[in-house]
Amino acid sequence: MNPPKVWDRVVFLGTGLIGGSMAAAMRQAGLVRHLVGCGPQAFRARELELIDEVSDDPALAVEAADLVVLAAPPSALPELLRQIAPVIESETLLTDVASTKSAIIDAARQVLGERFSRFVPAHPIAGSERHGPDAADPELFVGARCVICPQPETDPWALQQIEALWSDLGARPSRLGAVEHDEVFAAVSHLPHLVAFAVAASLSKRPDAESLLGWAGGGLRDTTRIAASSAALWADILIDNSAAVLAATDQFVEACNGLRAAVQAGDHASLADQIEQAASWRRKLRG
């Protein structure tokens, strides 16, 4: 078995929960000699010793980097790519951690030119309703799947290096096409967040919203936990993957209407059937 690769200089363009956790995990595993952070949360990440150096200029930060990790919100990634594209060295590898893939891949293909072959799109399936560098956890990726979305142009060696890195961080890399990725995660991640936001928002608008908090049990806490997530980040994600999110939302609304119609009609048999169908699927879900 080959020993893990040790990276000399890794630059994180974004040091929130995922970027900060990845930096912390690389340091803990002894996979990096020097960590650089860039972005509005980088100074806090440095205070927490998640990174070694703060840079306020992405183009300067990525010079002589072995690896650049794009870990900013989706809406910021095209501009970051434009800033760094002219100075990325031919040996530098690039990857990202965004939970949407098609848009970042299109942006990277447009601006990176020949260096697009060194960009390996990735999405670690790990996270929390907590956010920012203070929530960073070096164990966040242990046992988690990490989706890799290689493109026809992707350099096989670059792909191998990024998959090996995620394995070294304890994750389980799996490959998926970018369009399929966005459709799958619209259903299993983006829609659940949208639903949690909707449930919490509907309750927050009631005149008795504050008193309801004192009566809430585990059901509401479980259903709305992820509604405490970063508003700016999730607005970015939902809009970035809007076509797939809207398709998933239409299916959800149809299911809600079916349940509502059964309740309104007092149709116990239909309502129980719909609930059992949902319960049967949920029992197959681990966790």
C-alpha positions, 0 to 999 in steps of 0.5 A, a space after each residue: 500500500 502506497 503511503 498518503 501523499 503529503 501536500 506542500 501548499 494547499 489553498 482554501 478559497 473559503 474556510 467555513 464548515 466544509 472548507 475548515 473541516 477539510 483543512 483541519 482533517 488534512 492537518 490532523 492526518 499529516 497530509 499537508 505542510 502549509 495551509 492557506 485560507 482566503 475569504 471573509 472567514 479566514 482570519 477566524 480560521 487562523 485564530 482557530 489554527 485551522 490554517 497557517 496563513 491568511 491571504 486577502 487576494 485569491 490570485 496571490 494565494 494560489 501561486 505555487 499551490 499544490 492544491 486549490 480547494 474551492 470552498 466558497 458559496 456557489 454564487 462566489 465560485 465563478 468569480 473566484 475561478 476568473 480571478 485565479 485562472 490566469 495564475 494557476 500553474 500547470 502542476 496545480 490541482 483544483 477541486 471543489 466541495 459544492 453541493 451543486 455540480 453542473 454550474 461550477 463545472 461549466 464555469 471552470 470549463 469556460 475559464 480554466 482552458 487547458 488547466 480544466 483537466 486538473 479540476 476534479 469536481 467533488 462533493 463530500 456528503 457531510 455537513 451540519 446545521 452549524 456553519 462557519 469555521 467555529 463548527 469545523 470538525 476534523 472527523 466530519 468526513 469519516 465514513 461519509 460518502 464523497 461524490 466525484 464528478 469526473 469530466 471527459 477532459 479530467 486528467 486520470 492522475 488528477 482524479 486519482 489524487 483527489 479520490 486518494 485524498 478523500 480516502 485519506 480523510 476517511 471518506 468513501 469516494 463514489 463517482 457520479 455524472 454531474 447532471 445525475 448528481 444535481 437531480 439526486 441531491 435536489 431530491 435527497 438534500 435540497 428538497 428536505 432543506 426547503 421543506 424544513 425552511 417552509 415548516 419553520 417559516 409557517 410556524 414562525 408567522 403564527 401569532 402564537 409562534 413564541 409560545 409554540 416553542 415551549 410545546 415542541 417535541 422531538 418531532 418538530 426538532 427532528 423535522 426542522 433541525 436543518 432549518 437552522 442552516 446558513 440562510 445565505 448558503 442555502 439560498 445560493 444552493 437552491 437557486 444554483 440547482 433551481 431546475 432540479 429543485 423545482 422538479 423535486 418541489 412539484 413532486 412534494 407538493 403533489 404528495 402534500 395535496 394527496 395527503 390533504 385531500 384524504 384528510 379533507 375527505 375523512 378518507 381514513 383508508 387512503 390516508 393510512 395507505 399514503 402514510 404507510 407508503 411513506 413509512 415503508 420507504 423511511 424504514 429502509 433509510 439507515 439512520 
